[in-house]
Amino acid sequence: MSTAADQLVAPAALTNGQQSLVVATSNGQKEQREPQQQIENSKSTSPKPGAMPSLKLNKMPSASSKEKRVYKIVLTGGPCGGKTTGQSRLCTFFENLGWKVFRVPETATVLLSGGVKFSDLTEKEAYKFQENLIRTMVQIENTYFELGNSSTRNCLIICDRGVMDASAYISKDKWEKMMAGNKWNPVEMRDNRYNQILHLVSAANGAEDFYSTEDHACRSEGVDLARELDYKSAAAWVGHPYFDVIDNSTNFETKMNRMIESVCQKLGIDIGDRLQATSRKLKYLIAVLPPDNAFPPFQDFDVVHHYLQSAGPKVQARLRKRGQKNHWSYIHTQRRPNVHGQARIEVKTQLTHRDYMNLLAQRDDAHFTIYKKRRCFLINNQYFQLDIYKEPGHPRCKGLVLLETYSSLTGDALKNCMPKFLNIVKEVTGDPDYSMFNLSLKEDWSTTKKFCRTATHGKQDLNEPPPQPPQQYNPYYENSD
């Protein structure tokens, strides 16, 4: 079904961006639409004799055609999670839609099937093998990425694992040494290289009766080891902005449908009632930040938000800079209703540093710049983002800590998956007092005309079923960014 959202284009100033549309529909569901996905032409250079060839990690700049989409996903997870079947199902589904689908083979399987056994390798050989595996993986992926870029059709590229998966099979110290030695950084390898990560949880975690190693020549893990590898492979991707965990809470057929649904949601593909969307965003106020050792493994990011001058009261524009160790990604977000006012349209565009600096000239002086530390972690197969507000900023933001997640769970099931080490004060989903737009206002809320009030907060008690979403359009119902 075509909607007005399908005709949206990025602002003219954004010359090298990657667009995505996020639509909050009238039933309260969030959809992300990607009118453009971006590919970079890899330019090969001749290495000096004896030197390692330069490794190009391929960011996602603008595609050559506004009509064509190239979308790169990673299927990851522990052994016997459904990755092989998932590839086949995604391939069939998208080919039936008229897309070209490329399936990138798992590099580790290709190399290990050639007779390599880790037990036969020395420590030095194992380290070098992992390093060369990553370099080989990048080159194989880039070959498919370039094919997607040259295709005249919409193109889905499915990677059987991605570069960050290698970190699950090596110690943290050796991984950091390898990263530093090759001048790799996680923002490029994890966040900017792929559009979406889908973690298919191993059958060893929640579906043990179906765990098997019989149909995979390179698989020999027992259930306990499979669980451990599943957790490590998930932890490797914590921090990616579009990371979806597909667990074993349903039967396998429904698990595959949930996987396809997740990709379709991000792409904004109308699938009718074939794959009903159920996930919704939840936001909670946290009383106090516990010590770091109370958390499971996490990734911290520095995040900076600037609100920009906009064309009208129902249009919101902002910039986001997100990074680690001085490596950054940049996003421009514009939020507005469609022509009928029935849905909220969110246009996300990935920027170059140059575009970002140019757009900073449009900062809205009515708003403070928002500074946060964003902590991403995985617990109970649920992905969480914890936003810790930092100074400088308005006094109302001092000490503010907000937890966000997306879930289709309700009642006790939702309550049981929440982090027990966090002191959750209350749910604040849709509460205007915790909208980032309102929090950033310089004027006092009691006097400013800019404060946005919603018809309903839309909160959900952890013990109650989800309420019906508000029908009134609210342009500042925040989506995580």
C-alpha positions as a Python dict, from the first residue, in 0.01 Angstrom:
ca = {
    (1, 'M'): (0, 0, 0),
    (2, 'S'): (149, 333, -102),
    (3, 'T'): (127, 623, 143),
    (4, 'A'): (235, 985, 144),
    (5, 'A'): (544, 871, 334),
    (6, 'D'): (667, 699, 22),
    (7, 'Q'): (711, 1034, -153),
    (8, 'L'): (927, 1193, 118),
    (9, 'V'): (1279, 1296, 20),
    (10, 'A'): (1573, 1420, 223),
    (11, 'P'): (1643, 1792, 259),
    (12, 'A'): (1847, 1928, -33),
    (13, 'A'): (2134, 2014, 198),
    (14, 'L'): (2195, 1647, 276),
    (15, 'T'): (2402, 1551, -23),
    (16, 'N'): (2564, 1226, 89),
    (17, 'G'): (2317, 1079, 333),
    (18, 'Q'): (2152, 748, 398),
    (19, 'Q'): (1779, 791, 447),
    (20, 'S'): (1539, 596, 658),
    (21, 'L'): (1174, 663, 730),
    (22, 'V'): (1025, 571, 1066),
    (23, 'V'): (645, 574, 1064),
    (24, 'A'): (441, 547, 1381),
    (25, 'T'): (107, 422, 1252),
    (26, 'S'): (-237, 485, 1393),
    (27, 'N'): (-224, 159, 1590),
    (28, 'G'): (88, 274, 1771),
    (29, 'Q'): (338, 56, 1586),
    (30, 'K'): (678, 181, 1477),
    (31, 'E'): (798, 119, 1123),
    (32, 'Q'): (1127, 228, 976),
    (33, 'R'): (1145, 303, 606),
    (34, 'E'): (1464, 317, 406),
    (35, 'P'): (1402, 506, 80),
    (36, 'Q'): (1773, 497, 14),
    (37, 'Q'): (2041, 262, 136),
    (38, 'Q'): (2397, 336, 67),
    (39, 'I'): (2692, 158, -80),
    (40, 'E'): (3049, 268, -132),
    (41, 'N'): (3252, 169, -435),
    (42, 'S'): (3566, 7, -302),
    (43, 'K'): (3873, 148, -472),
    (44, 'S'): (4156, -101, -474),
    (45, 'T'): (4511, 10, -426),
    (46, 'S'): (4829, -181, -492),
    (47, 'P'): (5000, -266, -163),
    (48, 'K'): (5370, -225, -120),
    (49, 'P'): (5572, -548, -153),
    (50, 'G'): (5546, -747, 168),
    (51, 'A'): (5285, -513, 315),
    (52, 'M'): (4933, -613, 419),
    (53, 'P'): (4678, -485, 167),
    (54, 'S'): (4469, -197, 291),
    (55, 'L'): (4135, -311, 436),
    (56, 'K'): (3838, -100, 327),
    (57, 'L'): (3546, -133, 567),
    (58, 'N'): (3291, 22, 332),
    (59, 'K'): (3064, 281, 490),
    (60, 'M'): (2718, 335, 347),
    (61, 'P'): (2710, 654, 139),
    (62, 'S'): (2429, 749, -96),
    (63, 'A'): (2314, 514, -367),
    (64, 'S'): (2326, 623, -728),
    (65, 'S'): (1951, 607, -770),
    (66, 'K'): (1681, 739, -541),
    (67, 'E'): (1444, 467, -663),
    (68, 'K'): (1673, 178, -574),
    (69, 'R'): (1737, 40, -225),
    (70, 'V'): (2034, -166, -115),
    (71, 'Y'): (1986, -310, 234),
    (72, 'K'): (2261, -501, 415),
    (73, 'I'): (2172, -728, 705),
    (74, 'V'): (2368, -970, 922),
    (75, 'L'): (2220, -1298, 1046),
    (76, 'T'): (2409, -1398, 1358),
    (77, 'G'): (2356, -1614, 1664),
    (78, 'G'): (2479, -1929, 1830),
    (79, 'P'): (2477, -2277, 1672),
    (80, 'C'): (2141, -2415, 1557),
    (81, 'G'): (1959, -2082, 1570),
    (82, 'G'): (1800, -2100, 1225),
    (83, 'K'): (2042, -1886, 1022),
    (84, 'T'): (2051, -2121, 722),
    (85, 'T'): (1673, -2154, 711),
    (86, 'G'): (1639, -1781, 778),
    (87, 'Q'): (1853, -1699, 475),
    (88, 'S'): (1637, -1920, 257),
    (89, 'R'): (1310, -1774, 389),
    (90, 'L'): (1429, -1414, 346),
    (91, 'C'): (1555, -1494, -1),
    (92, 'T'): (1222, -1643, -113),
    (93, 'F'): (1017, -1364, 48),
    (94, 'F'): (1211, -1078, -108),
    (95, 'E'): (1254, -1242, -448),
    (96, 'N'): (876, -1275, -458),
    (97, 'L'): (862, -899, -404),
    (98, 'G'): (1086, -849, -707),
    (99, 'W'): (1408, -780, -516),
    (100, 'K'): (1750, -911, -608),
    (101, 'V'): (1889, -1109, -313),
    (102, 'F'): (2256, -1188, -252),
    (103, 'R'): (2360, -1435, 18),
    (104, 'V'): (2712, -1385, 151),
    (105, 'P'): (2853, -1721, 268),
    (106, 'E'): (2989, -1763, 619),
    (107, 'T'): (3362, -1705, 586),
    (108, 'A'): (3452, -1921, 887),
    (109, 'T'): (3273, -2222, 736),
    (110, 'V'): (3452, -2171, 403),
    (111, 'L'): (3794, -2165, 573),
    (112, 'L'): (3729, -2438, 830),
    (113, 'S'): (3593, -2674, 565),
    (114, 'G'): (3938, -2663, 406),
    (115, 'G'): (4087, -2873, 682),
    (116, 'V'): (4165, -2610, 946),
    (117, 'K'): (4130, -2729, 1307),
    (118, 'F'): (4171, -2480, 1590),
    (119, 'S'): (4300, -2753, 1817),
    (120, 'D'): (4598, -2798, 1583),
    (121, 'L'): (4690, -2428, 1577),
    (122, 'T'): (4942, -2259, 1802),
    (123, 'E'): (4833, -1945, 1986),
    (124, 'K'): (5012, -1730, 1732),
    (125, 'E'): (4861, -1921, 1440),
    (126, 'A'): (4510, -1895, 1587),
    (127, 'Y'): (4548, -1518, 1628),
    (128, 'K'): (4669, -1478, 1270),
    (129, 'F'): (4390, -1704, 1143),
    (130, 'Q'): (4124, -1486, 1308),
    (131, 'E'): (4284, -1171, 1167),
    (132, 'N'): (4295, -1314, 815),
    (133, 'L'): (3940, -1444, 854),
    (134, 'I'): (3815, -1090, 916),
    (135, 'R'): (4012, -951, 623),
    (136, 'T'): (3879, -1227, 398),
    (137, 'M'): (3524, -1166, 522),
    (138, 'V'): (3545, -795, 445),
    (139, 'Q'): (3670, -857, 92),
    (140, 'I'): (3399, -1118, 24),
    (141, 'E'): (3129, -886, 159),
    (142, 'N'): (3259, -591, -41),
    (143, 'T'): (3229, -799, -358),
    (144, 'Y'): (2859, -852, -290),
    (145, 'F'): (2811, -491, -177),
    (146, 'E'): (2947, -368, -510),
    (147, 'L'): (2718, -608, -698),
    (148, 'G'): (2426, -464, -502),
    (149, 'N'): (2538, -114, -588),
    (150, 'S'): (2548, -191, -960),
    (151, 'S'): (2216, -377, -964),
    (152, 'T'): (1924, -196, -1127),
    (153, 'R'): (1678, -357, -882),
    (154, 'N'): (1618, -320, -511),
    (155, 'C'): (1874, -543, -347),
    (156, 'L'): (1885, -730, -14),
    (157, 'I'): (2230, -854, 93),
    (158, 'I'): (2223, -1121, 364),
    (159, 'C'): (2552, -1176, 545),
    (160, 'D'): (2591, -1508, 728),
    (161, 'R'): (2761, -1350, 1030),
    (162, 'G'): (2952, -1022, 1015),
    (163, 'V'): (3292, -888, 1109),
    (164, 'M'): (3209, -836, 1478),
    (165, 'D'): (3126, -1206, 1524),
    (166, 'A'): (3497, -1285, 1526),
    (167, 'S'): (3527, -1112, 1864),
    (168, 'A'): (3319, -1392, 2019),
    (169, 'Y'): (3601, -1638, 1952),
    (170, 'I'): (3896, -1440, 2084),
    (171, 'S'): (3987, -1284, 2419),
    (172, 'K'): (3909, -918, 2476),
    (173, 'D'): (4279, -826, 2502),
    (174, 'K'): (4366, -997, 2175),
    (175, 'W'): (4064, -845, 2002),
    (176, 'E'): (4163, -495, 2109),
    (177, 'K'): (4523, -562, 1999),
    (178, 'M'): (4397, -682, 1660),
    (179, 'M'): (4172, -378, 1624),
    (180, 'A'): (4453, -138, 1708),
    (181, 'G'): (4706, -316, 1487),
    (182, 'N'): (4478, -291, 1184),
    (183, 'K'): (4343, 57, 1269),
    (184, 'W'): (3990, -81, 1286),
    (185, 'N'): (3726, 77, 1507),
    (186, 'P'): (3387, -59, 1620),
    (187, 'V'): (3185, 238, 1495),
    (188, 'E'): (3287, 156, 1137),
    (189, 'M'): (3292, -223, 1172),
    (190, 'R'): (2969, -254, 1370),
    (191, 'D'): (2752, 56, 1329),
    (192, 'N'): (2824, 199, 983),
    (193, 'R'): (2889, -115, 779),
    (194, 'Y'): (2552, -293, 807),
    (195, 'N'): (2195, -161, 811),
    (196, 'Q'): (2051, -416, 1055),
    (197, 'I'): (2166, -702, 1278),
    (198, 'L'): (1938, -1001, 1344),
    (199, 'H'): (2048, -1231, 1627),
    (200, 'L'): (1873, -1569, 1596),
    (201, 'V'): (1899, -1724, 1941),
    (202, 'S'): (2040, -2077, 1946),
    (203, 'A'): (1800, -2366, 2008),
    (204, 'A'): (2034, -2447, 2298),
    (205, 'N'): (1879, -2147, 2473),
    (206, 'G'): (1505, -2202, 2512),
    (207, 'A'): (1446, -2484, 2262),
    (208, 'E'): (1690, -2749, 2383),
    (209, 'D'): (1482, -3042, 2252),
    (210, 'F'): (1549, -2919, 1898),
    (211, 'Y'): (1923, -2859, 1933),
    (212, 'S'): (2123, -3075, 1693),
    (213, 'T'): (2466, -3081, 1530),
    (214, 'E'): (2387, -3353, 1275),
    (215, 'D'): (2319, -3133, 973),
    (216, 'H'): (2630, -2913, 992),
    (217, 'A'): (2969, -3056, 901),
    (218, 'C'): (3160, -2786, 1092),
    (219, 'R'): (2942, -2790, 1406),
    (220, 'S'): (3030, -3002, 1709),
    (221, 'E'): (2930, -2786, 2009),
    (222, 'G'): (2739, -2932, 2301),
    (223, 'V'): (2440, -2750, 2449),
    (224, 'D'): (2636, -2567, 2719),
    (225, 'L'): (2902, -2445, 2478),
    (226, 'A'): (2634, -2348, 2226),
    (227, 'R'): (2465, -2131, 2491),
    (228, 'E'): (2795, -1963, 2572),
    (229, 'L'): (2872, -1894, 2205),
    (230, 'D'): (2518, -1763, 2153),
    (231, 'Y'): (2564, -1512, 2434),
    (232, 'K'): (2908, -1406, 2308),
    (233, 'S'): (2786, -1355, 1953),
    (234, 'A'): (2501, -1136, 2081),
    (235, 'A'): (2738, -935, 2302),
    (236, 'A'): (2961, -870, 1999),
    (237, 'W'): (2685, -662, 1837),
    (238, 'V'): (2561, -473, 2141),
    (239, 'G'): (2570, -106, 2045),
    (240, 'H'): (2446, -136, 1685),
    (241, 'P'): (2154, 108, 1646),
    (242, 'Y'): (1931, -153, 1475),
    (243, 'F'): (1994, -478, 1662),
    (244, 'D'): (1703, -725, 1685),
    (245, 'V'): (1701, -1042, 1897),
    (246, 'I'): (1477, -1319, 1763),
    (247, 'D'): (1437, -1559, 2055),
    (248, 'N'): (1275, -1900, 2098),
    (249, 'S'): (961, -1782, 2279),
    (250, 'T'): (750, -1907, 1985),
    (251, 'N'): (760, -2211, 1758),
    (252, 'F'): (1018, -2216, 1480),
    (253, 'E'): (779, -2117, 1202),
    (254, 'T'): (668, -1810, 1396),
    (255, 'K'): (1032, -1733, 1476),
    (256, 'M'): (1108, -1716, 1104),
    (257, 'N'): (805, -1493, 1045),
    (258, 'R'): (920, -1260, 1325),
    (259, 'M'): (1259, -1237, 1157),
    (260, 'I'): (1104, -1143, 821),
    (261, 'E'): (868, -901, 995),
    (262, 'S'): (1161, -723, 1160),
    (263, 'V'): (1334, -663, 826),
    (264, 'C'): (1011, -549, 661),
    (265, 'Q'): (944, -304, 944),
    (266, 'K'): (1285, -144, 905),
    (267, 'L'): (1239, -117, 529),
    (268, 'G'): (881, 11, 555),
    (269, 'I'): (747, -267, 334),
    (270, 'D'): (370, -308, 357),
    (271, 'I'): (303, -676, 433),
    (272, 'G'): (-61, -636, 535),
    (273, 'D'): (-167, -882, 803),
    (274, 'R'): (68, -1159, 691),
    (275, 'L'): (323, -1072, 960),
    (276, 'Q'): (149, -873, 1231),
    (277, 'A'): (373, -619, 1406),
    (278, 'T'): (351, -637, 1785),
    (279, 'S'): (663, -467, 1919),
    (280, 'R'): (631, -127, 2084),
    (281, 'K'): (869, 119, 2244),
    (282, 'L'): (882, 145, 2624),
    (283, 'K'): (1057, 408, 2835),
    (284, 'Y'): (1126, 400, 3211),
    (285, 'L'): (1263, 644, 3468),
    (286, 'I'): (1557, 504, 3666),
    (287, 'A'): (1615, 626, 4023),
    (288, 'V'): (1994, 611, 4036),
    (289, 'L'): (2270, 470, 3818),
    (290, 'P'): (2420, 155, 3976),
    (291, 'P'): (2796, 87, 3960),
    (292, 'D'): (2937, -49, 3636),
    (293, 'N'): (3001, -393, 3785),
    (294, 'A'): (2626, -440, 3835),
    (295, 'F'): (2572, -443, 3457),
    (296, 'P'): (2616, -729, 3213),
    (297, 'P'): (2873, -657, 2936),
    (298, 'F'): (2783, -322, 2783),
    (299, 'Q'): (2888, -65, 2525),
    (300, 'D'): (2899, 305, 2613),
    (301, 'F'): (2857, 581, 2355),
    (302, 'D'): (2885, 957, 2371),
    (303, 'V'): (2570, 1109, 2217),
    (304, 'V'): (2507, 1473, 2130),
    (305, 'H'): (2170, 1604, 2006),
    (306, 'H'): (2108, 1945, 1846),
    (307, 'Y'): (1756, 2062, 1765),
    (308, 'L'): (1731, 2260, 1443),
    (309, 'Q'): (1504, 2540, 1329),
    (310, 'S'): (1197, 2390, 1161),
    (311, 'A'): (934, 2500, 914),
    (312, 'G'): (637, 2476, 1150),
    (313, 'P'): (508, 2366, 1491),
    (314, 'K'): (436, 2011, 1374),
    (315, 'V'): (781, 1959, 1224),
    (316, 'Q'): (1082, 1863, 1432),
    (317, 'A'): (1440, 1842, 1307),
    (318, 'R'): (1748, 1738, 1498),
    (319, 'L'): (2105, 1621, 1455),
    (320, 'R'): (2262, 1332, 1642),
    (321, 'K'): (2632, 1260, 1682),
    (322, 'R'): (2707, 917, 1830),
    (323, 'G'): (3048, 767, 1886),
    (324, 'Q'): (3319, 592, 2081),
    (325, 'K'): (3683, 697, 2126),
    (326, 'N'): (3644, 988, 1885),
    (327, 'H'): (3495, 777, 1603),
    (328, 'W'): (3152, 912, 1509),
    (329, 'S'): (2839, 848, 1310),
    (330, 'Y'): (2602, 1133, 1222),
    (331, 'I'): (2225, 1128, 1171),
    (332, 'H'): (1977, 1396, 1064),
    (333, 'T'): (1618, 1328, 1175),
    (334, 'Q'): (1311, 1512, 1056),
    (335, 'R'): (971, 1427, 1201),
    (336, 'R'): (641, 1543, 1058),
    (337, 'P'): (286, 1418, 991),
    (338, 'N'): (187, 1295, 648),
    (339, 'V'): (-53, 1500, 436),
    (340, 'H'): (-359, 1352, 609),
    (341, 'G'): (-223, 1378, 962),
    (342, 'Q'): (-284, 1006, 1016),
    (343, 'A'): (70, 895, 1085),
    (344, 'R'): (399, 1032, 1213),
    (345, 'I'): (675, 1027, 956),
    (346, 'E'): (1037, 1019, 1064),
    (347, 'V'): (1305, 1068, 799),
    (348, 'K'): (1651, 958, 912),
    (349, 'T'): (1950, 1047, 696),
    (350, 'Q'): (2305, 928, 760),
    (351, 'L'): (2542, 1222, 716),
    (352, 'T'): (2902, 1287, 639),
    (353, 'H'): (3095, 1496, 890),
    (354, 'R'): (3088, 1784, 641),
    (355, 'D'): (2708, 1776, 609),
    (356, 'Y'): (2677, 1757, 986),
    (357, 'M'): (2895, 2066, 1037),
    (358, 'N'): (2701, 2258, 771),
    (359, 'L'): (2366, 2177, 931),
    (360, 'L'): (2486, 2291, 1274),
    (361, 'A'): (2439, 2646, 1145),
    (362, 'Q'): (2062, 2582, 1167),
    (363, 'R'): (2064, 2513, 1543),
    (364, 'D'): (1755, 2634, 1727),
    (365, 'D'): (1858, 2872, 2005),
    (366, 'A'): (1538, 2789, 2195),
    (367, 'H'): (1692, 2451, 2287),
    (368, 'F'): (1992, 2341, 2487),
    (369, 'T'): (2228, 2095, 2327),
    (370, 'I'): (2161, 1754, 2485),
    (371, 'Y'): (2463, 1552, 2601),
    (372, 'K'): (2422, 1188, 2702),
    (373, 'K'): (2613, 875, 2775),
    (374, 'R'): (2420, 591, 2609),
    (375, 'R'): (2476, 246, 2757),
    (376, 'C'): (2363, -51, 2546),
    (377, 'F'): (2333, -399, 2694),
    (378, 'L'): (2160, -730, 2649),
    (379, 'I'): (1989, -925, 2926),
    (380, 'N'): (1725, -1200, 2920),
    (381, 'N'): (1743, -1189, 2537),
    (382, 'Q'): (1615, -829, 2554),
    (383, 'Y'): (1810, -533, 2416),
    (384, 'F'): (1816, -215, 2630),
    (385, 'Q'): (1947, 139, 2593),
    (386, 'L'): (2014, 347, 2903),
    (387, 'D'): (2041, 722, 2844),
    (388, 'I'): (2240, 902, 3115),
    (389, 'Y'): (2202, 1280, 3077),
    (390, 'K'): (2519, 1484, 3122),
    (391, 'E'): (2607, 1848, 3180),
    (392, 'P'): (2597, 2111, 3044),
    (393, 'G'): (2220, 2124, 3011),
    (394, 'H'): (1905, 2247, 3179),
    (395, 'P'): (1887, 2178, 3556),
    (396, 'R'): (1579, 1962, 3492),
    (397, 'C'): (1810, 1708, 3323),
    (398, 'K'): (2058, 1683, 3610),
    (399, 'G'): (2090, 1321, 3722),
    (400, 'L'): (1825, 1205, 3474),
    (401, 'V'): (1852, 839, 3366),
    (402, 'L'): (1603, 685, 3122),
    (403, 'L'): (1580, 321, 3009),
    (404, 'E'): (1437, 229, 2668),
    (405, 'T'): (1354, -99, 2499),
    (406, 'Y'): (1122, -243, 2234),
    (407, 'S'): (908, -541, 2330),
    (408, 'S'): (590, -727, 2244),
    (409, 'L'): (575, -877, 2593),
    (410, 'T'): (312, -780, 2850),
    (411, 'G'): (231, -844, 3216),
    (412, 'D'): (455, -1084, 3409),
    (413, 'A'): (651, -1181, 3097),
    (414, 'L'): (756, -818, 3050),
    (415, 'K'): (823, -771, 3421),
    (416, 'N'): (1048, -1078, 3435),
    (417, 'C'): (1268, -965, 3147),
    (418, 'M'): (1341, -620, 3296),
    (419, 'P'): (1687, -564, 3451),
    (420, 'K'): (1660, -651, 3821),
    (421, 'F'): (1970, -447, 3911),
    (422, 'L'): (1801, -121, 3804),
    (423, 'N'): (1568, 68, 4037),
    (424, 'I'): (1278, 149, 3803),
    (425, 'V'): (1074, 436, 3944),
    (426, 'K'): (793, 430, 3689),
    (427, 'E'): (714, 393, 3321),
    (428, 'V'): (719, 724, 3133),
    (429, 'T'): (632, 608, 2780),
    (430, 'G'): (477, 907, 2604),
    (431, 'D'): (504, 1131, 2913),
    (432, 'P'): (578, 1488, 2790),
    (433, 'D'): (788, 1556, 3101),
    (434, 'Y'): (1042, 1305, 2966),
    (435, 'S'): (1032, 1400, 2600),
    (436, 'M'): (1382, 1498, 2486),
    (437, 'F'): (1229, 1790, 2293),
    (438, 'N'): (1073, 1930, 2611),
    (439, 'L'): (1375, 1849, 2827),
    (440, 'S'): (1598, 2054, 2597),
    (441, 'L'): (1382, 2371, 2606),
    (442, 'K'): (1562, 2673, 2756),
    (443, 'E'): (1244, 2848, 2868),
    (444, 'D'): (1053, 2747, 3177),
    (445, 'W'): (781, 2495, 3099),
    (446, 'S'): (517, 2702, 3278),
    (447, 'T'): (570, 3001, 3048),
    (448, 'T'): (693, 2864, 2715),
    (449, 'K'): (457, 2810, 2424),
    (450, 'K'): (685, 2544, 2280),
    (451, 'F'): (613, 2276, 2542),
    (452, 'C'): (441, 1983, 2374),
    (453, 'R'): (159, 1816, 2565),
    (454, 'T'): (17, 1479, 2462),
    (455, 'A'): (-343, 1362, 2480),
    (456, 'T'): (-232, 1064, 2688),
    (457, 'H'): (94, 936, 2824),
    (458, 'G'): (21, 587, 2703),
    (459, 'K'): (193, 427, 3003),
    (460, 'Q'): (164, 59, 3077),
    (461, 'D'): (173, -102, 3417),
    (462, 'L'): (401, -404, 3405),
    (463, 'N'): (113, -615, 3535),
    (464, 'E'): (-147, -486, 3290),
    (465, 'P'): (-205, -552, 2918),
    (466, 'P'): (-97, -271, 2683),
    (467, 'P'): (-350, 13, 2648),
    (468, 'Q'): (-496, 123, 2318),
    (469, 'P'): (-264, 380, 2156),
    (470, 'P'): (-379, 743, 2141),
    (471, 'Q'): (-548, 840, 1816),
    (472, 'Q'): (-437, 1203, 1829),
    (473, 'Y'): (-120, 1281, 1634),
    (474, 'N'): (171, 1392, 1850),
    (475, 'P'): (472, 1514, 1652),
    (476, 'Y'): (709, 1483, 1948),
    (477, 'Y'): (641, 1130, 2064),
    (478, 'E'): (1011, 1045, 2085),
    (479, 'N'): (1170, 758, 1903),
    (480, 'S'): (1516, 645, 2011),
    (481, 'D'): (1781, 797, 1786),
}
